[in-house]
Amino acid sequence: FKPIFLGTVHPRSELAQHRRVVNSQKCVRAGGKHNDLEDVGRDTYHHTFFEMLGNWSFGDYFKEEACSMAWELLTEVYEIPKDRLYVTYFGGDSSLGLSADEECRDVWLRLGVPASHVLPFPLKDNFWEMGDTGPCGPCTEIHYDHVGGGRNAAALVNQGSPDVVEIWNLVFMQYNREVEGNLLPLPQHHVDTGMGLERLVTVLQNKRSNYDTDLFTPILDAIHKGCRGPRYQGLVGDADVGRVNMAYRVVADHVRTLCVCITDGVYPGLSGAELVLRRILRRAVRFSSEVLCAPPGLLASLVPTVVEVLGDAYPELTKNADQIIDVINENEAAFLSSLERGRRIIEQTVQQMEPSTNFPAEVAWSLYGNLGFPLDLIDLMLEEKGISLDSAAFNELVLEDAKRKAGGPQAGELEHTNTHLDVHSLAQLRSDNVPATDDSPKYTYALGQHGQYEFSPCQATVLMLCRDQSLQKEVGAGQRCGVILDRTNFYAEQGGQASDQGYMIRLGQQDVLFPVKSVHLCGGYVIHEVTAVETLRAGDQMQLFVDEAQRLACMTNHTATHLLNFALRRVLGDSTEQRGSHVTAERLRFDFDVKGPVTVEQLQQVEQVVQDVIKQNEAVHMAEVPLTLARRVQGLRAVDEEYPDPVRIVSLGVPVETVLARDSEAAMQTSVELCCGTHLLQTGAVEDLTIISERQFVKGISRVIAVTGGQAKRAREVGQCLAVEVDSVSLRMKQRSTSIPEMQNLSKEVGQLTEVVNSTAIPQWQRKELQTILKALQRTANTAIKKLEVQQAEKKAQSLLAKHSNQPVIIDTVPADSLSILMKVVNQLCDKSPGTSVLLLSPQASGEVLCACQVSKNYLPVFSAADWAVAVCTQMEGKAGGSPIVAKGSGNAKGMQGALTTALEFAQSKL
């Protein structure tokens, strides 16, 4: 309902007609302003996922009615004893110039609530804000005393006591928090109340803890069966020895959250809501494995129980149970693997550290950022080793990251804010009776005699200008502003389609163009972002010209998006749901549900289905119909309340009347969608469509990028050229050259081709095919090089063995093309003469000398290969490293003779 509060709701939408609403919504609080994650499990009444029961008033009833309805429901319908209820109200804030909400206090007193149960609290407790900016206001909360017995529990309200818990919050939206931080009264007053179902059920079932209700007990029982540890006893704080009860609560709560979010298409990931869900899953896995000592897979094993508890209210859980199990199992396995890797990295880092130094902050940050390794676990592991983290350096990295993420809005976003209408401007426009923009001319275009699109120009009057979030009647030359007209043929960005661009001219002034950079919609008003070349005034008569090439490209790509949606459902199945799309003049992006990887064959089939409809040159039928009629169309996606009424239906090949006929299944056989976008009149103009990218950007949701027309044709041509190049390399690879440099060049060519194939716009099915071939070619090349190196090394080893037969140490120079070959010669010599220690140098044309050595195990630990190589390479002003058995390095040819002497002296001193 945020668009209603902000005034941005489309006046013709169903949402805009609401005055009073009651609802239940799925809520997750685990990130951002209202973050309950770390509290979950510590007490018995916080949750990451909960069901919020709400009643709302949009400019209708206010404090009197909201309080009296809440009191009646709790005390008369639910029969909760009045003496157990306490109400709080906002006590005022002098720093903001806000007085106490005495109006609310007096309502409660009139309802018969004793004065000792009506309590004032400051801003922190009784002033609700949606975020850092936006609608906000004082609130009144109803708290319940679980103990009762005639006592006065007023002192325990808002004190974090598990016995006195808030059950209902009534928010009175009176203000808007501006960007500068000040509060301005809202043009309309609203009510937004929320009561947690879990807390209410606790009261109604006469329990002391949410976890003792039938919403949680089946899950807790299932956890007990899965981990075979001690039973859940409801203990908290110090009484909960070993945090076993906390672990039960964490796992029970978090598995509910995982089930609900995954079903709604949010998967554990790396940013935003997905990152929050990843943290929830990992927290549950840690409590499950570390505290409850449960085997891997416990979390996923609880899914059927969660479905049993919540499935009646949310049938989608039942439908998606298998997918939820798969996602949880995969993510748990990935986390456990990350933990193992993290532990190894910590061990290695500690071994390499100087004594009495702090653990490096960069390593800890990398573990946290890249592997998702929990910070408390890093601290714990270091504490066990008696080491501490360099906290100051770590906090600096945290701050840097926060700054980078905040980074301020991009230039484009700042510009958009400049011409944006806030809640006050929108209210002002309505009170001044400025009509919503008639943007129906955007659909006024036709096919000309020769098949070209003809767009009609549009004449309009400037009604208002906006700049710096304020309405103005006049804007001077050189200033950027938003222009509100009585009518427009410009398409405002919505429905995933980019806005039109173009220009407008003042009537009678043909030579002065006002460029239109972008267009957006706000509360029914279309705002044209313009730089005023000359002074612009309300009342000016303007002629509007859309950039026709850009518009036509958007139309093509939008119609192609509908074709693609239809083709994906046809190939992948009807359960393939759209998750988002974006259409620009250059390309189209489409996100959809997917059960597994999309195969090469499926991508080819999808393109074929699209091309068939393009060839048929089907008519694109469009019509505005009442929302109630549209809801009857079989196979249509769920209709959002934000769609304006009437809605626009776009149907390919089948007239809209046919689609709307009772019991018609026409929409199941073609593409039929609700869409406010601009479309082609016939599918033939798409010409061609190629999917140039397909990847899962989060688990279960795939993102496709496609191009049309000439771009699609070019992508196919480039794909063919690359396929020819790959064939050529493949043919040369089959000839199996016996020259190592030749094979290395081929290997390099394969690497370069792989990079080109990965980054060039070509059909995705072809990219996948070529990637598979190139991967195999790279393996073949590497194997061939290795084989040739072994053969070459064997020959060199044989001749050296003949030269130094039965010597305990072999020190010599030998020609070798690479350090890899030199090392193989050393290995071969030691294999053929087990008691021998070998050090070989190989001068290169570049003036560098390569060094490789191996020491017989008989001489360990006195004789170390690493020390031997370091002594020799230092003589040549170089570097070396390795293990006690094998080592390698390099140096400068000038010191080679001295290095050979050093090698011999070092060996003799150790033998």
N, C-alpha and C positions, 0 to 999 in steps of 0.2 A: 504493500500500500504506500510505499515511499513516494511514488509519483503523485499521489493525491496530496500528501503533506507538502511536497515541493511545488505543487501547482502545475507540474509538467505533464500530467495525464492528458491524453487526447480527449477533447470535449465530447467526441462522438463514440468513445469506447464504453463498453459495459461498466468498466471500472469507475468511470467518471459519474455514473448514475448512483453509485452506492452512497447511502447516508448512514445506515446502521448495519454492522456486519458482526456475526459470531463465527469463530473458526477454531480449528485445531491445527497446529503446524509442527512439523518436525524441526527441532532446533539443535544445533551443535554449537557449544561454547567451549572453544579450546584454543583460540588465537585472537589477536586483535584486542579491542577495548574491553570486551567482556570475556575474560579468559579464566576458565575454571579448571584447566588441566591439572595443575599441581595440587589443587585441593581435593581432586577426586581420589577416593580411597582413604584419605586421612580421616574424613568424617563420614556420616551416614546419610547426608542429604545433598551433596554436590554431584553433578553428573556432566559428562561431556555431551551425551545425547539425552534430550528429554522432550516430552510432548507438551507444548505450550497451548493452553486453552485461553482464548482471547475474545474480548468483545471490543468493538471499535465504534467510534462516532466520528463522522466527517462533517464538521460544522453543524451538527444536530444537537444532541443532549450534551451536558457538560458535568460539572462536579456533583451537583445535587442528585441527578438521576443515576450517575455512575456509582456513587457510594451507596445509595439506597438499594439499587438492584443487587450489588455485591453482598450487602448485609442480609437482604432477604433470601438470596440463594444459599448462603452459608448457614444462617441460623434457622430459617423456616423450612427450606427444601431439604438441605442436608442434615438439619437438626444438630448442628455443632453447638455445644454449650457456649452461651455468650460470654460467661465469665472467663473462658479460656482464650478469648480473642483480644488482641491489642492492636491499636491502629497508630501509625506514625504519620506525621505531616511535615512539610518543609518549614524549618524554623527561620528562614531568611538568611541573607548574606550581605553584610554591609559593604564589602569590597566591590560587589557587583551592583550595589544600590537596590537589592531585592529585599522587600519586606517579607515577614512570615506569611504563610498561606493560611490566614485566619478564616478565610471563607470556607476552606476545606475542614478546618478544625470545627467550625460552628456546625457544618453539615453533620459531622459525626455526633456531636453533642445533642443535636436535635433528634438524631435517630435513637438516642437513649444510651449511647456508649458512655460509661462513667468517665469523668474527667481524669481519673487516675489511670485509665487505659488509653488515653489519647495523648500521644507523646511527640514533642517537636524534635527534629534531628537536622543536622547541617547539610550543606550542599553534597558532601561525599555520599550520604545515605539516601537523601530524599530529593535529589534533582537529577532527572534521567536525561542522558544525551545519547543520540544515535551514533555519533562519532565526534571527531574534532570540530566539525561544522555541521550545520543543518538543524532541522526542527528539534526542539527540546522543551523541557518544562518541569515544574515541580511534580512530585509524585506522592502518593499516599500508599503505604504498605499495610497489609493485614498479616499479623503474626499469630501463631498458635502455640499455646503452652501445653506440651505433652504431659506434664505432671498434674496440673490442676489442683483439685482438692481445696479450693477456696483461697489459695495463697495469692499474693500479689507478685507477679513475675516481671513487673515493669523494668526493674534494674537489669534484667537479662536480655531485653530486646536489643537487637543489633550488636550483641557482644560475642557472637560466635558460639553461643551455647547450643549444644545439640538438642536441648530440651525445649528451647523457644525458637521456632523457625518461621521465617517468612513464607507465606503460602500464596499471597496474591499481591501484585503490584499494579496500581492504577495510575497511569501517567497522563498528566494534563498538558497536552502540547500547546503552549502559549507563546513560545519564543522561537526565534531562529538565531543560532549561533553563527555570526558572520566570520569571514576569513580572518578579520583583524582581531577576533576574540570577543567583540562586544555582542550584546543581546538586543535584538529588535523584536517587538511584538509581532506575532503572526497575523496576517489578515483574517484568518479563520481559526477558531479554536477546535481542537480535536481531542479525542480520548483514545488511548491505546492501553488496554489492560492485559496482563499475562499471569496465568496461574499454572504452575507446574503440575501436570497430572500425577507424577510420581509422589510429590509431597501431599497432594490432596488424597490420593489413595491410602497413603500411610495414616492420615487422620481418620478417613472413613472406615478403614479396616482395624482401627484402634491399635496400631503398631507404634513402636518408638523409632523405627528406622525404615527408610525407603527400601532397604535391602531385605527387610522381613516381610514385604508384601508379595503377592503372587505375580508381580511383574519381574521379580528377581529370584525368588526361592528355587524355581525349577532350574535356572542357570547355575546357581550356587551348588545345587545337588549334582548337576552334570560335571562341574569343575571337580568336586570331591571324588566322583567316580573316575575321572580322567587322571587325577594326580595321586590318588590313594594316600593322601596325607591326612593330617588331623582335620576334623569337620570345621565348618564355619561356625563361630560362636558370637559374632557381632561385637568383638572387642575393639577398642580404639585406644590411641595414645600409649602410655607406658604399660597398660594392662595387656596390650597386644605384643607379646614377646616374639621377636623374630619377624614382626610385621606380616605374619601369615594371614590374618583377617583383612588387613589392608590389601594384600595381594589378591585375595578372593574378590574384594570389591572392585579393584582396578580391572581385573580380567573380565568380570561380569559386566561392568559398565562399558569397557572399551569394545568388547565383542558386539554389543548392541549397536554402538556407533559405527563400527566397521560394516556391519550388515546393512544398515540403513544408507550409509554414504555410498557404498559400492553399488547397491541397487539403484541409487539415484545418479549413477554415472561419475561419481568422484572416486578416484583411485589413488592409492599412496603414490606420491611423486615428489618433485623437487622444488615446487614453488606454489605460493598461494594456499588454497584449501587443500591441494594434494599433499603439500609438505606437512601441513598440520595433521592430516590423516596418517602420514608416514610416521610422525612422532607418536601418535596414539598407538599405532600397531606395534612399534618398537618398544614402547613403554609396557604394553601388555605382554609382549614376548619376554622381556627381561623379568617382570614379576613372576610370570609363569615358570620360566626355566630356573631363575636364580633363587626365588623365595619358595615357590611351591614344589620345586624340583620335578616339574612335570616333563614328560618326554616331548620332543618336537611334534607339532600337529595337534596339541590340545586345543588351541584357539579355534582351528577349523572344525574340530569335532563338536564344538558348542553351537555351530550354526543351526543344525536342525532344531535344537531346543529354543533358540531365539526365534526361529521361524514359527514354531509352535505357539510361543507366547504372543508374538506381534503379528503373525500372519493374517489373522481375521481382520485386523484394522488396516493392514498394509499388504494386500494380496500379491503385490509385486515382489515381496520377499520370497514367497513360495515359488514363484516363477523363476527367480534368479538364484536359488539356493546353491546350485552346482557351481555357478560362476563365482559366487562369493567365496566358496570353499577353495576354489583354484587360486583366486587372487591372494587370499590370506596365506595359503601354503607357500606359494611362490615367493611372496614378500618376506615371510618368516625365514625361509631357507636362505634368501639373499642376505638378510640381516645377520643370521648366525654365521654365515660365511664372512661377512664384513667384520664381525666381532673377532673372528679367528685371525683374519689378516691384521686387524688393528693391534691385537695382542702381540703378534709376531713383530710388527713395526716398533712397538714400545720396547720389546725385549732387545731388538737390534740397536735401537737408539741408545738405550741405557748402557749397553756393552761398549759402545763407541764414545760415550761421554767421558770427559775429564772428571776425576774425583772431586767431590764437594761442589758441583755446579748444578744449576737449575735445569729442569727438563726444557728443551727449546720450544718456545711458544709457536713457531712456524709449524713444527711437526704436530703439535696438539691441535692447531687450527685446521691443518690439512685432514687429520683424522676426523675431526668434527664436521668440517664442511664437505669433504669428498666421500668419506665412508659412512657418515651419519653416526659416528662413534659417540656415545653419550659422554658429556663433560664430567658428570659425577663419577662415571666408571674410570675415566682417565685419572681423576684425582685419587680414587680408591686404589687403583693399581700402583700408582706412584707412591702413595702413602705406605703400601705394603713393602715397597722396596726402600723406604726411607728417603725418598727423593721428593722435592716439591717442584711445582710448575712455576715458570717465570710469569707470574700473574700480571705484572705491570705491562710486559710486552704483549701478553695475550689480550688484555683489555684494550690495548691500543689497536690490535688487529680487529677486535669486535667493533670498535668505534669507526675504524676505516671502512669496514664492510657496511655498517649502518649508514654512513655518509654516502657511500657509493650507491646503495639501494635507494636512499632517499633522493639524492641527486637533483632534487627540484624538478618541477615539471619541464618537459621539453618545450622548445620554442613554440611549436604548434599548439600545445596545450594552453600555453599562456595566451596565445592569440585567441583561442576559442573562448577562454574565460572573458576576454575583453568584450566579446559580442554576445555573451550568454545572458539569458534572462533569469534573474533569481525570483524567489517566491514573491518578493515585494513588487518587482516590476510587473510580473504576471497579474497580480491582484490589481495594480494600477491600471493596466490595459483594460481589464474587464470592467472596472468601475467607470472608466472613461468610455465604455461601450465601443472599444475598438474591436471590430469583428475578426474572427479567426480567418486566416488566409485561405482563399479558395484556390487550391492547387490542382483542380481537375484539368486545367489546360496542359499539364505535363503529359497527359494521355492523348493529346490531340496531335496525331501524326498519321500519315497514310502512305500507301505505296503508289508511286507515280506511274505513268504510262510505261516507262522503261524499267520498272522494277526497283527504282531507287526510292529511298525513304524521304518524305517531304514533311518538315516540321514547321508548324505555323508559328509565326512570331506572336507575341502577346503584348497588349498594352495594359499598363497598370498605374496605380496612384500610390505614391509614398504616404503611408499612414503615420509611421513613427520611425525614429532612428534610435539605436541604442549603442552606447559606448561606455566602457568602464562600469558595466552593470547598472547603468542608469539610463532612463528614457530621455531622449532629447528631440527637439523639433528641428534642430539645425546642426549640421556638422561641417566644420571648415575644411578647406582644401588641404590635402596631404594626410588627413586623419583616417584611420581605419575604423569602420563602424559596421553595425548590423542594420540592414534595411528591411523594414516590415512593409509589405505591399498589400493591397486589397486582393490581388490575384497574382498567380505566377505560373509559368510553364517550366520552372526549374524543379528538378527532383532533389528533395532534401535527403540527406543520408539517413536511411532506415531500412529495416528488413535485410540487413547485410549488404545492401548495394551502396557503393560510393556515390557521393553527391555529384550533381552536374557542375560544370564550370561554364563560363561564357562571359557575356558582358551586357550592360544596359546603357541606353543613351537617353538623354532628355529629349522629349519631342521638340522638333524644330532645331535641334542642335546636333546634326549628324556626325560632326567631326570630333566630338568629345566622348570618349568611351570610358565607362566606369567598369573595370574588370571585376567579375564575380569569382572569388577564389574558392569558396566552398559554401554549402548551404546546409543548415540544420533546422530541425523541427523542435519546437518547445511549446507544450501546452496548446497545440493547434495553430501556433504562429510559425510561419516559415521565415527564417532569418537568413538573409543573403549577406555574406561577408564581403564587404566592398572597401576599396581604398578610394576615398572621395578625391577625384582629380580636381574638381571645383566644388564650391559649397553646395551641399545637398540639403533640401528642406522638405518638411512634411507638406504634402499637397502637390509636389512636383509630379508631372506626368512622364512616365518612362516607357520606352519600348525595350522589350527583353529578347535577347538572342542567346540561345543555348549553343555550346560548342557541339555541333552535330556529329563530328567524327567520334568524339569521346562518348557522347550519349549512345550512338549506335553500337560502339564497342561494348558498352555496359549492357545494353539490351541483348546483344548476341550472347554475352557470357552469362547473363541471368537466365535466359531461356535454356542455354546449355547446362546450367546448374540443375534446372528441373529435369532435364533429360538424364543427367548423370544420376540424380537421386532415384529416378524411376529404374534406370539400368542396374544400379547397385542392389535395389530390392529384388529385381527380377533374377539377378545372378546369385546373390548371397542369401536371399530369403526375405520373407515379409517382416521378420523380427529386426531387420536392419533399420535402426532409427536415426534420423538426422540429429546431430548434436550441435550444429552451427555451420554457418557459411559466410563467405565474404566475396563480393563481386566487385572487381575494378575493370577499367578499360583494358588492362594488360592481361589479366588472368582471373581464374576463379579458384576459390578454396572451399573444400567441403569436408566437414568432420562427421563421422558416423560410428555407431556401435559396431564392434567386430568381435567375433568369438575367438578367432586365431589369426595367424598371418594370412594375408591375401596373396594367393598364388599367381604365378605368371599367367596361367590359363584363365583364371578368373578376371584378371586385368584385361586380357585380350577379349574375353567374352563381353565385358562391360563396354569396352570401346565399340565392339561390333553392334551391340544393341543400340547404342547412341547413333552410330553411323546409318543403321537401317532406318531409324525415324527421320534422320536428316534427309536421306535419299527420297523418302516418301513425301517430303515437303508438306508435312501436315499443317493444317491451319491452327493458329494459336487463338483459342477462344477466351475472351475476358469479359466478366460481367460483375457488377456490384449486386450483392444479394443480402437480405436480412440475415443477421447472425444465427437466428433460430433455424432458418432453412439450411444454412451452411453446416450446422451441427449434425444434420441428418445424413450427410454424404458418407457412404461407407468407405472405409479405408483412408479417410482423411486424418491427418495428425491431430492431436488434442488441440482444441481451440483455446487460445490464451485470452484472458479477460481484457488484455491491453489492445486487442484489435479494435479499430474503429467499427462502429455499426452504422450502416451496412458494411460488410466486408467484400473484398475483391477476390473472386475465384479465377484462377488461370488453369485452363484445361487444354491439353494438347490433342488435337484430332477429334475431340468429341464436344459438341455444343454444350454449354453450361446447363441449358434446360434439360437435356438428356441426363446429365449427371445428377441433377436435382430431383428427377422423377422418383416417386416412391418405389422402394425396393430395387432401385437401379444398382447394378454392380459395375457400371461403366467405369467408375473411378478406380476399380481394382485392376482394370486392363490397360490403363494409360496413366499419364502423369496428371494428377489433379491436386492443386495446392492453393491454400490461402496465401495471397501475395500482393503487397502494395507496390511491387517493383514495376519497372517498365520492361516490356518484352517485345520480341519480334512478332510480326503478324503471321509468318510462316517459318517452319523449322529449317527449310532448305538454306536460308541465309547463314546458318551456323557454319556450313561448308564442311567442317571437319572438327573433330575433338580428339585431343591426345592427353592422356594422363602423364605428366612429366615427373611426378613425385608421389610416393605413397609411403607413409610410415606411421607407426603407432607412437604418438607423442605422449600419451599416458596409457597404462595397461587397459586394454579393452576399447580404446577409442582411436580410430585411424584417421589420419588427415591426408586428403588427396588434393594435389594442385594440378590443374589442367589448363590447357590453352586451346584456342579455337582458330578457325579460318587459316589465314596465311601463316600464323605462328605455329599452328599444329602441323601444317605441311612442311615447314622448315625443320621442325623438330624431327619429323620422320626422315627427311633427307639427311640430316646430320647423323641420325641413328644408323642409317644405311652405310654412310661413309665410314663410321667407326667400326661397324660390323666387318667391312672389307679389310680395314687395318688389322683387326683382331685375327681374321682368317689368315692374313699374310704372315703375322708373327707365329701363328699356330703351325703353318706350313714349314716355316724355317726351323721351328723347334723340333719338328718331326725328323728333319734331316740330321739331327744329333751331331753337331760339330764336336771335334775332339780338342778344340782350342779353348782354354779357360777364358782368355780375354773376350773371345767371340760370345761365349755363353754368358759372361757377365754383362756384356752389352745388351744381349737379348733380354736378360733379367731386368736390366735398367729400363729398357723399352717397355716391357710389360708393366713395370711400376708406373712409368709416365702415362701409359695408356689407361691404367686403372684410375689415376687421378682425373684424367680428362673425362672418362666414362662417368665417374662419380659426380662431377661438377657441371656437366653440360646438359642443357635442356634437350632430352631425347625421350621417346616413349618409355615409361617406367618398366613395362614388361620386358622391353629389349635391354634396358639397363641391367635388370636382374639376370637375364640370360648371359649378357657379356661379362658381368661381374663373376658369375659362376665359372665361365670359361677361363677368364684371366686369373682367377684364384688357382685353378688347376694348373695353368701354364706356369705361374710363379712357383708352385710346388715342384713341377717338373724341372724347371730351370735350376732351382736350389739343389735338388737331388743330383742333377747332372754335374753341377759345379763341384758339389761335395765328392762325388764319385771320381771325377777327373783329378781333384786335389789329392785324394787318397792314392790313386794310381801313381801320380807324379811323386808323392811323398815316399811311396814304397820303393821306387827306383832310386831316389836320392839316398834313402836309408840303407839300401843294399850296398851301394858303392861306398858309403861312409863306414859301414860295418866291415867291409873287406879291408878298408884302409886302417881301421883302428881295432883289429880283432882282439877280443878278450881283455880290453883295457877297463879298469874300474871307473875311469872318467874319460869322457869324450868331449873335447873342446875344439870347435872348428868353425870355419865360415862355409856357407853354402848358398848358391843362388836360389831365391824363392820369390814368387810374384806377390805373396801376401803373408801377413803374420799368421793367418789361418793355416797356410801350407807349411810354414816353418814349424808351427806347433805340431802339426801332424807328423812331420819328419822326426821330431823329437820323440813323440809318442811311439811311433813305429820302432825306432831304435831301442827304446826301453822295453817294449814288448818282446822284441827279438833277443835282447840281451838283458834279462831281468835284474841282475845285480849292478848294472851300469848306471851312473849319473851322467846326464848329457846337458851341455849348453852350446847352442848354435847361434852365430851371428850371420845376418844376411844384408850386405850393403845394397842400397837401392840407387837407381839412376838420379833420384832427387837429392842425394847426399845424406839421406837418413840411413841409419843402420837399425834393423829389426833384431830383437833378442828374444829367445825362448829357451826355457830350461826345465828339466825334470830331475828330481832327486830320488834315488832308490830308497824304498821304505826301510831298508837295512840300516841306513845312516841317520834315521830320525831319532830323537829330536835335535841332535847335535848339528846336523847339516840341514839348513832350510833353503828351499828353492827361492822363496821370496827375498831372503837376505842376500843370496847369491846374485840374483838379477839386479837388485838395488845397487850392490857394490859395483857390478859391471857397468850398468847404465849411468851411474853417477860419474864414472871415469869418462863417459862420452857426453857429459853434460845433459843427460836425459833423465827419464823417470821410468819406474817399474813397479809392479805389484803382483800379488798372487797369494797362493797358499804355501804351507811348508813343502808340499809335494810338487806342484807346478806353478810356474810364474812366467810373465812376459813383460816386455817393455821396449823402449827404443832410445836412440841417442844420435850423436853426430859422427859422421865418418872420420873426422879429424882425430878422434880419440880411439879409433878402433884397435890399433896395435896395442896401445896401453891397456885397453879393455880385455884383450885376450890374455895378456900377462896377469892382470888382476884376477881373471876368472880362474886361471890355473893356481895362482898363489892362494886364493880363497879356498878352493877345493882341497888343496894339499893341507892347509891349516886345520881342516875339519875331518880329514880322513885318518 
